[in-house]
Amino acid sequence: MYLLANCMHGLAAILGSLIFMAEILVIARVVISWLSADPSNRLVQFIVGSTEPLLTPIRRRIPIIGGGIDLSPIVLLFGLLFLKYALVDSLRVYANSMLMSARIPVQTM
């Protein structure tokens, strides 16, 4: 029981870290688009290349509105926020409840 609960804690920590890194990359992508950075820069290529697979499916469903405003990063950030609260926090709570139910109460004499 302890092993499964600790594995769930570890999985929640890894997923939380991956979601956090994705949030940072999306925000960096938005800032890069505002600054019109050099597309031949390796850092810019990495950020664009790592966020494009996440943004492309959203762009297919949500068109760019008047004035060239792309709402896909906002939708993606809300989706990542939902995953963080729905999945990661649920894993942590479930793992904690498994640990609490597995503990044997200490008997005093």
C-alpha positions as CSV (number, residue, x, y, z in Angstrom):
1,M,0.0,0.0,0.0
2,Y,2.8,2.4,0.9
3,L,4.6,1.6,-2.4
4,L,1.6,2.4,-4.5
5,A,0.9,5.6,-2.6
6,N,4.5,6.8,-2.9
7,C,4.4,5.9,-6.7
8,M,1.3,8.0,-7.0
9,H,3.0,10.9,-5.2
10,G,5.9,10.6,-7.5
11,L,3.7,10.5,-10.6
12,A,1.8,13.6,-9.3
13,A,5.1,15.4,-8.8
14,I,6.4,14.5,-12.3
15,L,3.1,15.5,-14.0
16,G,3.0,18.7,-12.0
17,S,6.6,19.6,-13.1
18,L,5.8,18.8,-16.7
19,I,2.7,21.0,-16.6
20,F,4.7,23.8,-15.0
21,M,7.3,23.6,-17.7
22,A,4.7,23.6,-20.4
23,E,3.1,26.7,-18.8
24,I,6.5,28.5,-18.8
25,L,7.1,27.6,-22.4
26,V,3.7,28.8,-23.5
27,I,4.2,32.1,-21.7
28,A,7.7,32.4,-23.3
29,R,6.1,31.7,-26.7
30,V,3.7,34.6,-26.2
31,V,6.4,37.0,-25.1
32,I,8.5,35.9,-28.1
33,S,5.6,36.7,-30.4
34,W,5.3,40.2,-28.9
35,L,9.0,40.9,-29.3
36,S,9.3,39.4,-32.8
37,A,12.5,37.6,-31.8
38,D,15.0,36.2,-34.4
39,P,13.5,32.9,-35.6
40,S,17.0,31.5,-36.3
41,N,17.9,31.7,-32.6
42,R,18.2,28.2,-31.1
43,L,16.3,29.2,-28.0
44,V,13.4,30.6,-30.0
45,Q,13.4,27.5,-32.2
46,F,13.2,25.3,-29.1
47,I,10.4,27.2,-27.6
48,V,8.4,27.4,-30.8
49,G,9.1,23.7,-31.6
50,S,8.1,22.5,-28.2
51,T,4.8,24.5,-28.0
52,E,3.6,24.2,-31.6
53,P,2.4,20.6,-31.2
54,L,0.3,21.7,-28.3
55,L,-1.1,24.8,-30.0
56,T,-1.8,23.5,-33.5
57,P,-4.8,21.3,-32.5
58,I,-6.3,24.3,-30.6
59,R,-5.8,26.6,-33.6
60,R,-7.6,24.2,-35.8
61,R,-10.7,24.5,-33.6
62,I,-10.5,28.2,-32.6
63,P,-10.0,30.6,-35.5
64,I,-7.9,33.7,-35.1
65,I,-10.2,36.6,-34.3
66,G,-10.1,40.1,-35.9
67,G,-6.8,41.9,-35.7
68,G,-4.8,38.7,-35.7
69,I,-5.4,37.9,-32.0
70,D,-4.5,34.2,-31.4
71,L,-6.4,32.8,-28.4
72,S,-4.9,29.4,-28.5
73,P,-2.2,30.1,-25.8
74,I,-4.9,31.2,-23.4
75,V,-7.0,28.1,-24.1
76,L,-3.9,26.0,-23.6
77,L,-3.0,27.6,-20.4
78,F,-6.6,27.1,-19.1
79,G,-6.3,23.4,-20.2
80,L,-3.0,23.0,-18.4
81,L,-4.5,24.7,-15.3
82,F,-7.4,22.3,-15.4
83,L,-5.1,19.3,-15.7
84,K,-3.1,20.5,-12.7
85,Y,-6.1,20.8,-10.5
86,A,-8.1,17.9,-11.8
87,L,-5.4,15.3,-12.3
88,V,-2.3,16.2,-10.3
89,D,-4.1,17.3,-7.1
90,S,-6.5,14.3,-7.3
91,L,-3.5,12.0,-7.5
92,R,-2.0,13.6,-4.4
93,V,-5.2,13.5,-2.4
94,Y,-5.8,9.9,-3.3
95,A,-2.2,8.9,-2.4
96,N,-2.6,10.8,0.9
97,S,-5.9,9.0,1.7
98,M,-4.2,5.7,0.9
99,L,-1.4,6.5,3.3
100,M,-3.8,7.6,6.0
101,S,-6.0,4.5,5.7
102,A,-2.9,2.2,5.8
103,R,-1.5,3.6,9.1
104,I,-2.0,1.4,12.2
105,P,-3.0,3.4,15.2
106,V,-0.5,3.3,18.1
107,Q,-1.9,1.7,21.2
108,T,-0.9,3.1,24.6
109,M,-0.9,1.2,27.8
